[in-house]
Amino acid sequence: MTKVHCAGCGRDIAMHELEAKTVARSSGFDTRYRCPFCHEDVNDVADNLA
């Protein structure tokens, strides 16, 4: 199972547990992810793989 490390709380979070918010913009889509425990933004999921 792929997990992402949260720098805010130090937990390793499964990809399906991340909170995601996608916004449609004129230039395309903008998706943001955040930790479901401490609610800190996870800016680059690929760089934070645990």
FENSUL-V466758 format. One record per backbone hydrogen bond with DSSP energy under -1.0 kcal/mol. NH is the residue of the N-H (numbers start at 1). CO is the residue of the C=O. E is the energy in kcal/mol with one decimal. If there is no record, write none. Layout:
# FENSUL-V466758
<<NH	CO	E> <NH	CO	E>>
This chain:
# FENSUL-V466758
<<4	13	-3.4> <5	48	-4.0> <6	11	-2.9> <10	6	-1.8> <13	4	-3.4> <15	2	-1.8> <17	14	-1.8> <19	34	-2.5> <21	32	-2.3> <23	30	-2.5> <25	28	-3.4> <28	25	-1.5> <30	23	-2.6> <32	21	-2.7> <34	19	-2.1> <35	40	-2.4> <39	35	-1.2> <42	33	-2.6> <50	3	-2.6>>
